[in-house]
């Protein structure tokens, strides 16, 4: 695993599962990192709660209007060096079944919570100069996929956030980037595959010339972007998809 150099306070959303949990585990390998994880289900991350350099905050990010109060309560004396927004939701339904309420639900967690978190983290009270902020997007944010209008639109919106905020925060040398994975082997992916027949599962796998990704593949890239080795990278969308997007 790649390590983040020197002692840092790092905030990770979606910390209880998938890529978010994998990133937390990677970061905790360096005892000098203090990792703050936000998630809804503490039981999913119970094995990490005894780590002295891990602090878990049980919070539902769909409650956007209370995020600032949560910051005041939990992070009053904390200045973050890094932030990774892994929280998100995915839904596959045809356009005929969409409603404004369904689209809003997806955007609440994937986009609006990210913007509110970044609004607070951009303040000097909550972030160090030279900090690194990373938003987890998806290759589908650029390429699209049938049945995922809301999800693809939300992940595309994050790319616009990254480009704009990278310019706005450059004066403090704060880097803002996106990472766009292809299909990664997570519990959600396994659940999806169980709902599909073997032919469709094989079709999805064949879309990735180098096979389905592992959580560690993405976590390592996120760790790199948090590190000083990525000090001259900002406003970018880094795809990590086993060749999915170049076909």
Wavefront OBJ file of the C-alpha trace (Angstrom):
o trace
v 0.000 0.000 0.000
v 1.091 3.564 -0.651
v 1.424 5.716 2.424
v 0.702 9.382 2.957
v 3.812 11.199 4.168
v 3.952 12.945 7.566
v 1.203 13.333 10.130
v -2.121 14.336 8.612
v -5.775 14.666 9.535
v -7.791 13.034 6.763
v -11.574 12.939 6.374
v -13.203 10.059 4.467
v -16.928 9.766 3.745
v -18.550 6.463 2.912
v -16.073 4.941 5.348
v -18.063 1.837 6.236
v -17.969 -0.056 2.947
v -16.379 -0.525 -0.452
v -13.709 1.908 -1.595
v -14.227 4.204 1.397
v -13.538 1.434 3.890
v -10.592 0.202 1.838
v -9.109 3.691 1.860
v -9.522 3.989 5.634
v -7.710 0.680 6.115
v -4.888 1.821 3.835
v -4.477 5.161 5.597
v -4.483 3.567 9.041
v -1.388 1.560 8.132
v 0.524 4.749 8.855
v 0.096 5.410 12.610
v 0.915 9.083 12.061
v -2.316 9.587 10.113
v -5.427 10.515 12.047
v -8.365 9.295 9.994
v -11.889 10.581 10.503
v -14.510 8.372 8.889
v -18.113 9.355 8.237
v -20.698 6.644 7.670
v -24.127 5.434 8.703
v -23.542 1.874 9.942
v -20.953 1.600 12.712
v -21.246 -2.191 12.794
v -19.731 -2.465 9.317
v -16.509 -0.918 10.571
v -16.465 -2.318 14.115
v -13.112 -4.000 13.541
v -11.419 -0.604 13.189
v -13.017 1.225 16.098
v -10.238 0.238 18.500
v -7.586 1.947 16.360
v -6.248 4.944 18.264
v -5.755 6.963 15.084
v -9.278 6.304 13.782
v -12.295 8.378 14.764
v -15.702 7.356 13.457
v -18.619 9.760 13.077
v -22.025 8.160 12.583
v -23.867 10.542 10.301
v -26.309 10.423 7.383
v -25.032 12.849 4.743
v -28.479 13.192 3.216
v -29.141 15.505 6.181
v -27.283 18.285 4.391
v -28.655 21.148 6.463
v -27.047 19.734 9.628
v -23.578 19.055 8.223
v -22.280 22.398 9.477
v -23.552 21.632 12.982
v -21.828 18.250 12.816
v -18.557 19.985 11.893
v -18.884 22.366 14.833
v -19.532 19.468 17.174
v -16.945 16.963 15.928
v -14.202 19.042 14.290
v -14.022 22.187 16.392
v -10.239 21.976 16.780
v -9.374 19.927 13.687
v -7.745 21.202 10.503
v -7.770 18.687 7.687
v -4.911 17.942 5.317
v -6.986 15.649 3.140
v -10.576 14.839 2.242
v -12.007 12.038 0.091
v -15.716 11.869 -0.712
v -16.521 8.193 -1.260
v -20.131 8.308 -0.072
v -22.644 7.834 -2.824
v -25.595 5.888 -4.144
v -26.226 4.099 -7.417
v -29.555 3.187 -8.968
v -30.443 1.436 -12.203
v -33.926 2.230 -13.519
v -35.313 3.163 -16.952
v -35.977 6.828 -17.679
v -39.729 6.158 -17.780
v -39.671 5.386 -14.040
v -37.652 8.428 -13.012
v -39.172 11.289 -11.077
v -37.704 14.588 -9.839
v -37.741 13.103 -6.336
v -35.614 10.109 -7.385
v -33.079 12.310 -9.152
v -32.953 14.641 -6.147
v -32.279 11.695 -3.836
v -29.243 10.661 -5.891
v -27.915 14.207 -6.127
v -28.397 14.801 -2.389
v -25.743 12.256 -1.426
v -23.543 12.206 -4.541
v -23.307 15.944 -5.227
v -25.008 18.264 -2.747
v -23.392 16.714 0.334
v -19.997 16.914 -1.409
v -20.465 20.617 -2.154
v -21.515 21.351 1.424
v -18.533 19.443 2.823
v -16.207 21.294 0.471
v -17.778 24.620 1.417
v -16.827 23.996 5.021
v -13.454 22.424 4.306
v -12.433 25.361 2.123
v -12.468 27.552 5.229
v -9.113 28.091 6.940
v -10.738 26.998 10.180
v -11.117 23.448 8.868
v -8.271 22.942 6.372
v -4.546 23.431 6.057
v -2.899 25.140 3.135
v -1.584 22.527 0.673
v -4.478 20.204 1.520
v -5.792 17.682 -1.007
v -9.492 17.128 -1.740
v -10.626 14.165 -3.869
v -14.120 13.328 -5.111
v -14.992 9.806 -6.195
v -16.689 10.042 -9.582
v -17.098 7.211 -12.111
v -16.202 6.420 -15.706
v -19.955 6.492 -16.248
v -19.875 10.212 -15.528
v -18.264 10.642 -18.949
v -19.290 7.543 -20.884
v -22.813 6.971 -19.634
v -24.735 3.740 -19.300
v -28.306 2.746 -20.040
v -30.621 2.889 -17.051
v -28.361 5.181 -15.022
v -29.440 8.694 -15.980
v -29.478 9.970 -12.397
v -26.242 8.284 -11.375
v -24.327 9.308 -14.512
v -25.595 12.881 -14.256
v -24.510 13.128 -10.609
v -21.033 11.765 -11.293
v -20.640 14.140 -14.249
v -21.653 17.033 -11.989
v -18.781 16.201 -9.625
v -16.310 16.737 -12.467
v -17.590 20.288 -12.881
v -17.174 20.876 -9.154
v -13.573 19.693 -9.337
v -12.618 21.965 -12.240
v -14.127 25.073 -10.693
v -12.952 24.531 -7.128
v -9.407 23.640 -8.201
v -9.072 27.138 -9.629
v -10.747 28.790 -6.658
v -8.547 27.110 -4.038
v -5.263 27.258 -5.951
v -4.325 30.441 -4.087
v -4.008 28.312 -0.947
v -2.280 25.546 -2.917
v -5.175 23.226 -2.132
v -5.516 20.529 -4.769
v -8.918 19.307 -5.932
v -9.189 16.199 -8.108
v -11.573 13.431 -9.091
v -10.987 9.704 -9.411
v -13.240 7.775 -11.785
v -13.185 3.998 -11.305
v -14.696 1.374 -13.502
v -16.426 -1.625 -11.920
v -14.649 -2.559 -8.681
v -15.144 -5.727 -6.669
v -17.097 -4.417 -3.686
v -20.032 -5.866 -1.702
v -22.389 -3.720 -3.801
v -20.910 -5.127 -7.002
v -21.309 -8.668 -5.701
v -24.926 -7.907 -4.859
v -25.468 -6.530 -8.363
v -23.931 -9.606 -10.007
v -26.211 -11.866 -7.964
v -29.194 -10.117 -9.525
v -27.954 -10.658 -13.096
v -27.725 -13.770 -15.211
v -24.304 -15.178 -16.078
v -24.391 -13.725 -19.602
v -24.795 -10.154 -18.350
v -22.151 -10.617 -15.656
v -19.689 -11.831 -18.293
v -20.600 -8.886 -20.522
v -19.778 -6.403 -17.738
v -16.499 -8.147 -16.993
v -15.565 -8.172 -20.686
v -15.983 -4.392 -20.775
v -12.831 -4.212 -18.608
v -9.873 -5.560 -20.663
v -7.770 -6.002 -17.514
v -10.634 -7.456 -15.505
v -12.702 -6.118 -12.627
v -10.743 -3.852 -10.295
v -9.948 -4.386 -6.631
v -10.677 -1.900 -3.865
v -6.937 -1.624 -3.170
v -6.316 -0.492 -6.759
v -8.441 2.604 -6.198
v -7.331 3.136 -2.589
v -3.689 3.292 -3.691
v -4.481 5.999 -6.244
v -6.413 7.977 -3.647
v -3.483 7.725 -1.232
v -1.179 9.030 -3.949
v -3.414 12.039 -4.595
v -3.442 12.790 -0.871
v 0.343 12.684 -0.742
v 2.918 15.361 -1.496
v 3.975 13.324 -4.520
v 0.852 14.687 -6.236
v 1.585 18.311 -5.294
v 1.310 19.545 -8.927
v -1.885 17.705 -9.845
v -5.148 19.614 -9.552
v -8.408 19.976 -11.441
v -7.987 16.528 -12.980
v -10.152 13.454 -13.437
v -8.013 10.331 -13.128
v -9.648 7.237 -14.605
v -8.784 3.858 -13.120
v -10.835 1.307 -14.991
v -8.730 -1.526 -16.395
v -9.070 -0.126 -19.913
v -12.865 0.305 -19.878
v -12.798 3.876 -21.180
v -10.325 3.392 -24.046
v -12.265 0.816 -26.026
l 1 2 3 4 5 6 7 8 9 10 11 12 13 14 15 16 17 18 19 20 21 22 23 24 25 26 27 28 29 30 31 32 33 34 35 36 37 38 39 40 41 42 43 44 45 46 47 48 49 50 51 52 53 54 55 56 57 58 59 60 61 62 63 64 65 66 67 68 69 70 71 72 73 74 75 76 77 78 79 80 81 82 83 84 85 86 87 88 89 90 91 92 93 94 95 96 97 98 99 100 101 102 103 104 105 106 107 108 109 110 111 112 113 114 115 116 117 118 119 120 121 122 123 124 125 126 127 128 129 130 131 132 133 134 135 136 137 138 139 140 141 142 143 144 145 146 147 148 149 150 151 152 153 154 155 156 157 158 159 160 161 162 163 164 165 166 167 168 169 170 171 172 173 174 175 176 177 178 179 180 181 182 183 184 185 186 187 188 189 190 191 192 193 194 195 196 197 198 199 200 201 202 203 204 205 206 207 208 209 210 211 212 213 214 215 216 217 218 219 220 221 222 223 224 225 226 227 228 229 230 231 232 233 234 235 236 237 238 239 240 241 242 243 244 245 246 247
